[in-house]
Amino acid sequence: MITIVSGLPRSGTSLMMQMLAAGGMHILTDNIRSADEDNPRGYCEWEPTKHLSENPELITHAEGKAVKVVSELLFTLPPKHDYKIIFMERPLKEILASQDVMLGRRGKSNSADNREIIRAFEEHLKRVTELLIERDNFSSCRIGYRKLIQDPWNYVEQIGEFLGLSLNTVAMTQQVDLSLYRNR
């Protein structure tokens, strides 16, 4: 079994990875992308996932672990593995606000029309939803970032049950820091 944490950028995937690690699950991360002002607890990424479209078998390194995979790359996962996918959801306006703040810190600006970005994200999410339903080797659990931040206790047991693991729910909830929910 391979556990995938996915979602759109800025949807809470790093938080979920931190929660799983605190709960006792092994995560696949290389810490190449270090913590910064936008993600003060780190990104919990594994650089090779960016190359799944060219080399899908890289995912075998995540066997028995959790790994973060951007939602577009879910389409490249090889069918010979079974996946439990925790898909993080966040209101699109909050995602865009968070991206704008992050780009601003890097001296860049978002020159694209937010309405176009929202339409593209909505279409992408529709395709992802269809994929999660259609693939026999996918089981998924959707977690709303806003709700998770506001009431983590409501979700940690659900996550453990979904994964079939006895996780340290107290440690998981301690990863949630309401002060980091800054872009709404």
C-alpha positions, 0 to 999 in steps of 0.5 A: 500500500502506498499512501498519497497526500495530494491536493492543489498547491497551498491546500494543506498537503504539508500540514497533512504530511506533518500530521501523519509523521507525528502520528507515527506513520513513515513519510517519504521526504528529502527535506530539499525544500526547507521551511520558510515563511510560507511553510514554517514547518517545512514542505515534506516533499520528495523531489523525485515525485516531480518526475513521475510523469517520466518515470512512474515506477519511482512511486515504489519507493513510497511502499508502506509510507506516505508521500506528497504528490501534486494532484496533476501527477495522480494521473501518472500513478502506475495501476499495479499498486494500491493507493490510499489517497488523502486529498486536501481541499481548500476554497479556491479563493483561499488558495489563490490568496495564499499563492499571491502572498507566497509569490509576493514574498519572492518578489513576483506577482500573479499577473493572471486573471483569477477568474481564469485560474479558478476555472482551470482549477475547477476543471482540474478538480473535476478530472481528479474527482473522476479519476479517484472514482474510476481507478479500482486501485485508488481509495480516497478520503477528502479532507477540508483544510478549513474544517481540519484547522478548526476541529482537528479532533474530528478528523484524526480518527477518521484518517487513522481508520481510512489508513487502517492504522493506529495513529497517535491522534494527540500528536497529530492534532498538536501539528495544527497551528491556527495562527498559520491559517493566515490567508483566507 
